Amino acid sequence: MSNNRPFPADYTYDIRPDGSIHITDLDLGNKSVTNDVEGVLSDLAETIDLAGREITYLDSSGQVDRILHDNGKFTGFAPLRRK
């Protein structure tokens, strides 16, 4: 992941069969994904086309939420609603 910002979030991600992206915050002492979300999206956008993809993340407290974005530009968070 990119190191061009101070204390970037430590995370992993996987691309699900449906094309959605799931991020896991590793909670290693740097910023959380929540507090570095713009940087995390920027990192991902370097190698993945984020347009139209649902992005979820598991935060350090065990909560899973959605990261809302417009083609990789962060627009907000939303609770994950199961179908």
C-alpha positions in Angstrom: 0.0 0.0 0.0 1.1 3.6 -0.5 3.4 5.2 2.0 3.2 8.8 0.7 1.1 9.9 3.7 1.9 9.8 7.4 0.8 6.7 9.3 -1.3 5.2 6.5 -3.9 2.6 7.5 -2.8 -1.0 7.7 -5.3 -3.2 5.9 -5.9 -6.1 3.5 -8.6 -6.5 0.9 -10.1 -9.1 -1.3 -12.3 -8.9 -4.3 -15.4 -11.1 -3.9 -16.8 -13.2 -6.8 -19.6 -10.6 -7.3 -16.9 -7.9 -7.9 -17.3 -6.2 -4.6 -14.3 -5.3 -2.4 -14.0 -6.2 1.2 -11.3 -4.4 3.3 -10.1 -5.6 6.7 -8.5 -3.1 9.1 -5.4 -4.8 10.6 -5.3 -2.4 13.6 -1.5 -2.3 13.7 -1.1 1.1 15.4 -1.3 3.4 12.4 -4.5 5.3 11.3 -7.7 3.2 11.1 -9.3 2.6 7.7 -12.1 4.9 9.0 -9.6 7.7 9.6 -7.6 7.1 6.4 -10.5 6.2 4.0 -9.5 8.7 1.3 -6.0 7.3 1.3 -7.2 3.7 1.2 -9.5 4.4 -1.7 -6.6 6.1 -3.5 -4.4 3.1 -2.9 -7.0 0.8 -4.3 -7.7 3.0 -7.3 -4.0 2.7 -8.3 -4.6 -1.0 -9.3 -8.4 -1.5 -9.4 -11.2 0.2 -11.2 -13.6 1.1 -8.4 -16.4 2.4 -10.5 -19.7 0.8 -9.6 -18.1 -1.6 -7.0 -19.6 -2.0 -3.6 -16.9 -1.6 -0.9 -17.3 -3.0 2.6 -14.9 -2.9 5.5 -14.3 -4.6 8.8 -13.2 -2.1 11.3 -11.0 -2.7 14.4 -14.0 -3.1 16.6 -15.5 -5.9 14.5 -18.2 -3.8 12.8 -18.8 -4.2 9.1 -20.0 -1.1 7.1 -20.1 0.2 3.6 -17.8 2.8 2.2 -19.8 5.0 -0.2 -17.9 6.4 -3.1 -18.3 8.0 -6.5 -15.8 6.2 -8.8 -13.3 5.9 -5.9 -13.9 9.4 -4.4 -15.2 8.9 -0.8 -18.7 10.2 -0.2 -19.6 8.7 3.2 -20.2 5.6 5.3 -23.4 3.5 5.6 -24.4 0.6 7.7 -24.3 -2.7 5.9 -27.7 -4.1 5.4 -28.0 -7.8 4.8 -30.5 -9.0 2.1 
